[in-house]
Amino acid sequence: MKNITLLVMAAGMGSRYGGLKQLDEVGPNGQTIIDFSVFDAIRAGFSKVVFIIREDFKDQFKEKVSDKYANMIEVEIVYQDLKDLPSGYSNPEKRSKPWGTGHAILSARDAITGPFAAINGDDFYGKDSFKIIADYYSGGGNQFTMAAFQLDKTLSDYGSVSRGICEQKRDELITVIETHDIKRNRDEITCDRDINLSGKELVSMNMWGFTPLIFSHLESMFSKFLNDNIHDLKSEFLIPSVVNTLIKKEIEVVNVLKTDSKWFGVTYIEDKPFVKTQIKNLLERDEYPKKLF
């Protein structure tokens, strides 16, 4: 099997959630969401996991999360550093917000040499999602991929969310449109765009499959982003925007891999009881062992 890496983006501040949710326990035996993602990756055939974190909580992260995998899969930690900018650029003095998911992935450029899946550290994607990406690259696939979830399986009952709504032609991604303020209102789903949503739309949950070619794209596009946005303290260099540009310019093809998995995550602190219940149900159905590691 081809060596495939799992890249876990866990450097976010969790501002809406109110803390470092990547370290929060959601399982009855102290498991974090990351634990389930790594377990799913291992059984899907991934051979390495790279964590992108903030250096200031590395000791907590290693003690509570990454050290437990040492004998199960190769582990490497990299840091998303605000000052990690191309030559000629410097971080604005008042900038404290991370530069976004595109910059996060770029932080791992020296740790990855083959195909990889990039995910958020605070999202539960389900075992099928890891398997479809592993199967694609193990089967000889060499293009970019995206695991696509059904919109109504990704909503929160406790507030609005943002989702990348996908358009595709056959099995190729045409565009991802970042859509905000998506929420259920009685019998309908509303958002900030003038569109009708049924809930059956495919959405991106930031679960991507890439080859190392993505790093050269990110380097050149991040420089252009900084030219236009470096003084906007809230600007973010986001991977969906990168992917959209690569598709529009016909530089890369992105294959849509549909998954039937139900996504859930802890966008809001109120989501945590629901997530814990979902995890408990999965354990009771023996979809995961009571002790993962």
Contacts in CASP RR format, 6 or more apart in sequence:
PFRMAT RR
TARGET T0000
AUTHOR 0000-0000-0000
METHOD contacts of the structure
MODEL  1
MKNITLLVMAAGMGSRYGGLKQLDEVGPNGQTIIDFSVFDAIRAGFSKVV
FIIREDFKDQFKEKVSDKYANMIEVEIVYQDLKDLPSGYSNPEKRSKPWG
TGHAILSARDAITGPFAAINGDDFYGKDSFKIIADYYSGGGNQFTMAAFQ
LDKTLSDYGSVSRGICEQKRDELITVIETHDIKRNRDEITCDRDINLSGK
ELVSMNMWGFTPLIFSHLESMFSKFLNDNIHDLKSEFLIPSVVNTLIKKE
IEVVNVLKTDSKWFGVTYIEDKPFVKTQIKNLLERDEYPKKLF
1 45 0 8 1.000
1 47 0 8 1.000
1 138 0 8 1.000
2 114 0 8 1.000
2 115 0 8 1.000
2 137 0 8 1.000
2 138 0 8 1.000
2 139 0 8 1.000
2 140 0 8 1.000
3 47 0 8 1.000
3 48 0 8 1.000
3 114 0 8 1.000
4 45 0 8 1.000
4 46 0 8 1.000
4 47 0 8 1.000
4 48 0 8 1.000
4 114 0 8 1.000
4 115 0 8 1.000
4 116 0 8 1.000
4 117 0 8 1.000
4 133 0 8 1.000
4 134 0 8 1.000
4 137 0 8 1.000
4 138 0 8 1.000
5 46 0 8 1.000
5 47 0 8 1.000
5 48 0 8 1.000
5 49 0 8 1.000
5 50 0 8 1.000
5 111 0 8 1.000
5 112 0 8 1.000
5 114 0 8 1.000
5 115 0 8 1.000
5 116 0 8 1.000
5 117 0 8 1.000
6 37 0 8 1.000
6 38 0 8 1.000
6 41 0 8 1.000
6 46 0 8 1.000
6 48 0 8 1.000
6 49 0 8 1.000
6 50 0 8 1.000
6 116 0 8 1.000
6 117 0 8 1.000
6 119 0 8 1.000
6 130 0 8 1.000
7 49 0 8 1.000
7 50 0 8 1.000
7 52 0 8 1.000
7 105 0 8 1.000
7 108 0 8 1.000
7 112 0 8 1.000
7 116 0 8 1.000
7 117 0 8 1.000
7 118 0 8 1.000
7 119 0 8 1.000
8 34 0 8 1.000
8 37 0 8 1.000
8 38 0 8 1.000
8 49 0 8 1.000
8 50 0 8 1.000
8 51 0 8 1.000
8 52 0 8 1.000
8 119 0 8 1.000
8 120 0 8 1.000
8 121 0 8 1.000
9 52 0 8 1.000
9 101 0 8 1.000
9 104 0 8 1.000
9 105 0 8 1.000
9 118 0 8 1.000
9 119 0 8 1.000
9 120 0 8 1.000
9 121 0 8 1.000
9 206 0 8 1.000
10 22 0 8 1.000
10 34 0 8 1.000
10 51 0 8 1.000
10 52 0 8 1.000
10 53 0 8 1.000
10 61 0 8 1.000
10 121 0 8 1.000
10 122 0 8 1.000
11 52 0 8 1.000
11 53 0 8 1.000
11 54 0 8 1.000
11 79 0 8 1.000
11 80 0 8 1.000
11 98 0 8 1.000
11 104 0 8 1.000
12 22 0 8 1.000
12 54 0 8 1.000
12 98 0 8 1.000
13 19 0 8 1.000
13 97 0 8 1.000
13 98 0 8 1.000
14 20 0 8 1.000
14 21 0 8 1.000
14 122 0 8 1.000
16 267 0 8 1.000
16 268 0 8 1.000
17 122 0 8 1.000
17 266 0 8 1.000
17 267 0 8 1.000
17 268 0 8 1.000
17 269 0 8 1.000
18 269 0 8 1.000
20 57 0 8 1.000
20 60 0 8 1.000
21 122 0 8 1.000
21 266 0 8 1.000
22 32 0 8 1.000
22 33 0 8 1.000
22 34 0 8 1.000
22 53 0 8 1.000
22 61 0 8 1.000
22 65 0 8 1.000
22 121 0 8 1.000
22 122 0 8 1.000
23 32 0 8 1.000
23 57 0 8 1.000
23 60 0 8 1.000
23 61 0 8 1.000
23 64 0 8 1.000
23 65 0 8 1.000
24 32 0 8 1.000
24 33 0 8 1.000
24 266 0 8 1.000
24 272 0 8 1.000
25 31 0 8 1.000
25 32 0 8 1.000
26 32 0 8 1.000
26 33 0 8 1.000
26 266 0 8 1.000
26 272 0 8 1.000
26 275 0 8 1.000
26 276 0 8 1.000
26 279 0 8 1.000
27 276 0 8 1.000
27 279 0 8 1.000
27 280 0 8 1.000
27 283 0 8 1.000
28 279 0 8 1.000
28 280 0 8 1.000
28 283 0 8 1.000
28 290 0 8 1.000
29 290 0 8 1.000
29 291 0 8 1.000
29 292 0 8 1.000
31 279 0 8 1.000
31 292 0 8 1.000
32 64 0 8 1.000
32 65 0 8 1.000
33 121 0 8 1.000
33 122 0 8 1.000
33 123 0 8 1.000
33 124 0 8 1.000
33 265 0 8 1.000
33 266 0 8 1.000
33 275 0 8 1.000
34 65 0 8 1.000
34 121 0 8 1.000
35 65 0 8 1.000
35 68 0 8 1.000
35 292 0 8 1.000
35 293 0 8 1.000
36 124 0 8 1.000
36 126 0 8 1.000
36 279 0 8 1.000
36 288 0 8 1.000
36 292 0 8 1.000
37 119 0 8 1.000
37 121 0 8 1.000
37 124 0 8 1.000
37 125 0 8 1.000
37 130 0 8 1.000
38 49 0 8 1.000
38 69 0 8 1.000
38 72 0 8 1.000
38 73 0 8 1.000
39 288 0 8 1.000
39 292 0 8 1.000
39 293 0 8 1.000
40 125 0 8 1.000
40 126 0 8 1.000
40 127 0 8 1.000
40 129 0 8 1.000
40 130 0 8 1.000
40 131 0 8 1.000
41 49 0 8 1.000
41 73 0 8 1.000
41 117 0 8 1.000
41 130 0 8 1.000
41 134 0 8 1.000
42 72 0 8 1.000
42 73 0 8 1.000
43 127 0 8 1.000
43 130 0 8 1.000
44 127 0 8 1.000
44 130 0 8 1.000
44 131 0 8 1.000
44 133 0 8 1.000
44 134 0 8 1.000
44 135 0 8 1.000
45 134 0 8 1.000
45 138 0 8 1.000
46 73 0 8 1.000
46 117 0 8 1.000
46 130 0 8 1.000
46 134 0 8 1.000
47 73 0 8 1.000
47 74 0 8 1.000
48 73 0 8 1.000
48 74 0 8 1.000
48 75 0 8 1.000
48 76 0 8 1.000
49 69 0 8 1.000
49 73 0 8 1.000
49 74 0 8 1.000
49 75 0 8 1.000
49 76 0 8 1.000
50 75 0 8 1.000
50 76 0 8 1.000
50 77 0 8 1.000
50 78 0 8 1.000
50 108 0 8 1.000
50 111 0 8 1.000
50 112 0 8 1.000
50 116 0 8 1.000
51 61 0 8 1.000
51 65 0 8 1.000
51 66 0 8 1.000
51 75 0 8 1.000
51 76 0 8 1.000
51 77 0 8 1.000
51 78 0 8 1.000
52 78 0 8 1.000
52 79 0 8 1.000
52 80 0 8 1.000
52 104 0 8 1.000
52 105 0 8 1.000
52 107 0 8 1.000
52 108 0 8 1.000
53 61 0 8 1.000
53 77 0 8 1.000
53 78 0 8 1.000
53 79 0 8 1.000
53 80 0 8 1.000
54 79 0 8 1.000
54 80 0 8 1.000
55 79 0 8 1.000
55 81 0 8 1.000
58 77 0 8 1.000
58 79 0 8 1.000
61 77 0 8 1.000
62 77 0 8 1.000
66 75 0 8 1.000
66 77 0 8 1.000
68 293 0 8 1.000
69 75 0 8 1.000
69 293 0 8 1.000
72 293 0 8 1.000
76 111 0 8 1.000
78 107 0 8 1.000
78 108 0 8 1.000
78 110 0 8 1.000
78 111 0 8 1.000
79 107 0 8 1.000
80 98 0 8 1.000
80 99 0 8 1.000
80 103 0 8 1.000
80 104 0 8 1.000
80 107 0 8 1.000
81 107 0 8 1.000
82 91 0 8 1.000
82 95 0 8 1.000
82 96 0 8 1.000
82 98 0 8 1.000
82 99 0 8 1.000
83 90 0 8 1.000
83 91 0 8 1.000
84 103 0 8 1.000
84 106 0 8 1.000
84 107 0 8 1.000
85 91 0 8 1.000
85 226 0 8 1.000
86 219 0 8 1.000
86 222 0 8 1.000
86 223 0 8 1.000
86 226 0 8 1.000
89 223 0 8 1.000
89 226 0 8 1.000
89 230 0 8 1.000
92 230 0 8 1.000
92 231 0 8 1.000
92 233 0 8 1.000
94 233 0 8 1.000
95 233 0 8 1.000
96 233 0 8 1.000
97 233 0 8 1.000
97 234 0 8 1.000
97 236 0 8 1.000
98 104 0 8 1.000
98 236 0 8 1.000
99 222 0 8 1.000
99 236 0 8 1.000
99 237 0 8 1.000
100 236 0 8 1.000
100 237 0 8 1.000
100 238 0 8 1.000
101 118 0 8 1.000
101 206 0 8 1.000
101 236 0 8 1.000
101 237 0 8 1.000
101 238 0 8 1.000
101 239 0 8 1.000
102 218 0 8 1.000
102 222 0 8 1.000
102 237 0 8 1.000
102 238 0 8 1.000
102 239 0 8 1.000
102 242 0 8 1.000
103 218 0 8 1.000
103 222 0 8 1.000
103 237 0 8 1.000
105 118 0 8 1.000
105 210 0 8 1.000
105 214 0 8 1.000
105 215 0 8 1.000
105 218 0 8 1.000
105 239 0 8 1.000
106 215 0 8 1.000
106 218 0 8 1.000
106 219 0 8 1.000
106 222 0 8 1.000
109 215 0 8 1.000
109 218 0 8 1.000
109 219 0 8 1.000
112 212 0 8 1.000
112 215 0 8 1.000
113 212 0 8 1.000
114 211 0 8 1.000
114 212 0 8 1.000
115 137 0 8 1.000
115 141 0 8 1.000
115 142 0 8 1.000
115 209 0 8 1.000
115 210 0 8 1.000
115 211 0 8 1.000
116 209 0 8 1.000
116 210 0 8 1.000
117 130 0 8 1.000
117 133 0 8 1.000
117 134 0 8 1.000
117 207 0 8 1.000
117 208 0 8 1.000
117 209 0 8 1.000
117 210 0 8 1.000
118 206 0 8 1.000
118 207 0 8 1.000
118 208 0 8 1.000
118 209 0 8 1.000
118 210 0 8 1.000
118 239 0 8 1.000
119 125 0 8 1.000
119 206 0 8 1.000
119 207 0 8 1.000
120 205 0 8 1.000
120 206 0 8 1.000
120 207 0 8 1.000
122 265 0 8 1.000
122 266 0 8 1.000
123 205 0 8 1.000
123 206 0 8 1.000
123 207 0 8 1.000
123 263 0 8 1.000
123 264 0 8 1.000
123 265 0 8 1.000
124 263 0 8 1.000
124 264 0 8 1.000
124 265 0 8 1.000
124 275 0 8 1.000
124 278 0 8 1.000
124 279 0 8 1.000
125 147 0 8 1.000
125 205 0 8 1.000
125 207 0 8 1.000
125 259 0 8 1.000
125 261 0 8 1.000
125 263 0 8 1.000
126 259 0 8 1.000
126 261 0 8 1.000
126 262 0 8 1.000
126 263 0 8 1.000
127 261 0 8 1.000
127 287 0 8 1.000
128 259 0 8 1.000
128 260 0 8 1.000
128 261 0 8 1.000
129 147 0 8 1.000
129 149 0 8 1.000
129 207 0 8 1.000
129 259 0 8 1.000
129 261 0 8 1.000
132 147 0 8 1.000
132 257 0 8 1.000
132 259 0 8 1.000
133 145 0 8 1.000
133 147 0 8 1.000
133 207 0 8 1.000
133 209 0 8 1.000
133 257 0 8 1.000
136 145 0 8 1.000
136 209 0 8 1.000
136 255 0 8 1.000
136 257 0 8 1.000
137 209 0 8 1.000
142 211 0 8 1.000
143 211 0 8 1.000
143 252 0 8 1.000
143 253 0 8 1.000
143 254 0 8 1.000
143 255 0 8 1.000
144 208 0 8 1.000
144 209 0 8 1.000
144 210 0 8 1.000
144 211 0 8 1.000
144 214 0 8 1.000
144 243 0 8 1.000
144 246 0 8 1.000
144 252 0 8 1.000
144 253 0 8 1.000
144 254 0 8 1.000
144 255 0 8 1.000
145 208 0 8 1.000
145 209 0 8 1.000
145 210 0 8 1.000
145 254 0 8 1.000
145 255 0 8 1.000
145 256 0 8 1.000
145 257 0 8 1.000
146 166 0 8 1.000
146 173 0 8 1.000
146 176 0 8 1.000
146 204 0 8 1.000
146 207 0 8 1.000
146 208 0 8 1.000
146 209 0 8 1.000
146 243 0 8 1.000
146 254 0 8 1.000
146 255 0 8 1.000
146 256 0 8 1.000
146 257 0 8 1.000
147 205 0 8 1.000
147 207 0 8 1.000
147 208 0 8 1.000
147 209 0 8 1.000
147 257 0 8 1.000
147 258 0 8 1.000
147 259 0 8 1.000
148 166 0 8 1.000
148 168 0 8 1.000
148 202 0 8 1.000
148 203 0 8 1.000
148 204 0 8 1.000
148 256 0 8 1.000
148 257 0 8 1.000
148 258 0 8 1.000
148 259 0 8 1.000
149 202 0 8 1.000
149 203 0 8 1.000
149 204 0 8 1.000
149 205 0 8 1.000
149 259 0 8 1.000
149 261 0 8 1.000
149 263 0 8 1.000
150 199 0 8 1.000
150 200 0 8 1.000
150 201 0 8 1.000
150 202 0 8 1.000
150 203 0 8 1.000
150 260 0 8 1.000
151 163 0 8 1.000
151 165 0 8 1.000
151 182 0 8 1.000
151 189 0 8 1.000
151 197 0 8 1.000
151 199 0 8 1.000
151 200 0 8 1.000
151 201 0 8 1.000
151 202 0 8 1.000
151 203 0 8 1.000
152 189 0 8 1.000
152 199 0 8 1.000
152 200 0 8 1.000
153 261 0 8 1.000
153 262 0 8 1.000
153 263 0 8 1.000
154 161 0 8 1.000
154 163 0 8 1.000
154 203 0 8 1.000
154 205 0 8 1.000
154 263 0 8 1.000
154 264 0 8 1.000
155 161 0 8 1.000
155 182 0 8 1.000
155 183 0 8 1.000
155 184 0 8 1.000
155 189 0 8 1.000
156 183 0 8 1.000
156 265 0 8 1.000
156 267 0 8 1.000
156 268 0 8 1.000
156 271 0 8 1.000
157 184 0 8 1.000
157 270 0 8 1.000
157 271 0 8 1.000
157 274 0 8 1.000
158 267 0 8 1.000
158 268 0 8 1.000
158 270 0 8 1.000
158 271 0 8 1.000
159 183 0 8 1.000
159 267 0 8 1.000
159 268 0 8 1.000
160 180 0 8 1.000
160 181 0 8 1.000
160 182 0 8 1.000
160 183 0 8 1.000
161 182 0 8 1.000
161 183 0 8 1.000
161 267 0 8 1.000
162 178 0 8 1.000
162 179 0 8 1.000
162 180 0 8 1.000
162 181 0 8 1.000
162 182 0 8 1.000
163 178 0 8 1.000
163 179 0 8 1.000
163 182 0 8 1.000
163 203 0 8 1.000
163 204 0 8 1.000
163 205 0 8 1.000
164 176 0 8 1.000
164 177 0 8 1.000
164 178 0 8 1.000
164 179 0 8 1.000
164 203 0 8 1.000
164 204 0 8 1.000
164 240 0 8 1.000
165 176 0 8 1.000
165 177 0 8 1.000
165 179 0 8 1.000
165 201 0 8 1.000
165 202 0 8 1.000
165 203 0 8 1.000
166 173 0 8 1.000
166 174 0 8 1.000
166 175 0 8 1.000
166 176 0 8 1.000
166 201 0 8 1.000
166 202 0 8 1.000
166 203 0 8 1.000
166 204 0 8 1.000
166 256 0 8 1.000
167 173 0 8 1.000
167 174 0 8 1.000
167 175 0 8 1.000
167 176 0 8 1.000
167 177 0 8 1.000
168 174 0 8 1.000
168 202 0 8 1.000
168 256 0 8 1.000
171 255 0 8 1.000
171 256 0 8 1.000
172 253 0 8 1.000
172 254 0 8 1.000
172 255 0 8 1.000
172 256 0 8 1.000
173 243 0 8 1.000
173 247 0 8 1.000
173 254 0 8 1.000
173 255 0 8 1.000
173 256 0 8 1.000
174 247 0 8 1.000
175 244 0 8 1.000
175 247 0 8 1.000
175 248 0 8 1.000
176 204 0 8 1.000
176 240 0 8 1.000
176 243 0 8 1.000
176 244 0 8 1.000
177 193 0 8 1.000
178 238 0 8 1.000
178 240 0 8 1.000
178 241 0 8 1.000
179 191 0 8 1.000
179 192 0 8 1.000
179 193 0 8 1.000
179 195 0 8 1.000
180 191 0 8 1.000
180 192 0 8 1.000
181 190 0 8 1.000
181 191 0 8 1.000
181 192 0 8 1.000
182 189 0 8 1.000
182 190 0 8 1.000
182 191 0 8 1.000
182 197 0 8 1.000
183 189 0 8 1.000
183 190 0 8 1.000
183 191 0 8 1.000
188 197 0 8 1.000
189 197 0 8 1.000
189 198 0 8 1.000
189 199 0 8 1.000
190 197 0 8 1.000
191 197 0 8 1.000
202 256 0 8 1.000
202 258 0 8 1.000
204 240 0 8 1.000
205 263 0 8 1.000
206 239 0 8 1.000
206 240 0 8 1.000
208 239 0 8 1.000
208 243 0 8 1.000
213 252 0 8 1.000
214 242 0 8 1.000
217 242 0 8 1.000
217 246 0 8 1.000
217 251 0 8 1.000
217 252 0 8 1.000
218 242 0 8 1.000
221 237 0 8 1.000
221 242 0 8 1.000
221 245 0 8 1.000
222 237 0 8 1.000
225 235 0 8 1.000
225 237 0 8 1.000
229 235 0 8 1.000
229 237 0 8 1.000
243 252 0 8 1.000
243 254 0 8 1.000
245 251 0 8 1.000
246 252 0 8 1.000
246 254 0 8 1.000
247 253 0 8 1.000
247 254 0 8 1.000
262 278 0 8 1.000
264 271 0 8 1.000
264 274 0 8 1.000
264 275 0 8 1.000
264 278 0 8 1.000
265 271 0 8 1.000
265 275 0 8 1.000
266 272 0 8 1.000
266 275 0 8 1.000
282 288 0 8 1.000
283 290 0 8 1.000
END
